Amino acid sequence: MISKSIPQNKMDPNLQSEAKDLLIDWVYTRVVTNILDRGIASNEKINVGSLAKNIGVSRTPVNTVLFALEKEGIITRNLSNGWVLPKITRRMISDSFDVLHILFPILVSESTEKISANHSEIIHTFAMEVKRAFLFKEWRSVQLADRGYLKLIMENAENDQLKRIVNNLWMQLARIRNGCNRIYGLRDENWKIYKSLSDAIISGKIDQAAEQARDFVLASRELNLEFFDTVILPISANGE
C-alpha cells in the first residue's frame, strides 16, 4: 500500500512532482487491471471508493486516472451512474479490429526496424509467459503478459499519437478478449501466429513482421466475433 502521509512540505518541488507522476502511473496500471478484470460486464457502475480501497490509495489519484480513461474512451460517464463500462457490441468489436488491421502493422514495422537485443529477449519472454499462463489457466497472468507483449512490440515506433490510438483499441477489446481466452484457451493456430509475430520482430524482418501483425489481428477478430456470437448474444437474448 502506498503511504498516505508524505511530508510534502519537506520535499523538493521537483521530486514532489516526480513522485506524483509515479503515483499516477502506478494507480493507472492498477485501475486498468481492476476494470478489465470485470470481464464482459457492461453498463456496470465503477465504484470509486471500492476501487481506491482495493488498490490501497485515496480517491484523488483514482479519480485522476478515471478522468484520463474517460478521455481515452475506455470508460464513459453520466450524471446518474457516474463512470461505467461501455456496452460491448458486435459492431464495436468488428470496427475496432478493422482499424487495428490497418494501424497495428504500421507500428509493428516501425518497432521492428529499431528492435534491440534487450527488447528481443523481453518480447520472447512475454510470448512464452502467455503460453505458460494459458497452460496453467492463470488468467491474470495471461492478461498481464499479453498486455505487456502488445505494448512492447509497439514501443520503438516513433508515432506516439498512433500508439495511443492502437493501445486504446486493444484496451477497449481487452474485456471480450479476456472472456474469449477463458472459454477457448489458446488454440494451436492462434499460438502459431502469436509466436511467428514475435519471431519476425526479434529477427528484424520488417515485412514479415507486418504480415504476421495483420494475420494476428485477423485471427483475433475471427475468434472474438465467434465468442460474441456463440456466448455473449445468447446470454443477452436470455436477459441474463
PyMOL commands that set and color helices and strands:
alter all, ss='L'
color gray80, all
select helices_A, chain A and resi 8-10+13-36+48-55+59-72+90-113+117-135+139-152+160-184+188-202+206-237
alter helices_A, ss='H'
color red, helices_A
select strands_A, chain A and resi 76-78+82-84
alter strands_A, ss='S'
color yellow, strands_A
deselect
rebuild
show_as cartoon
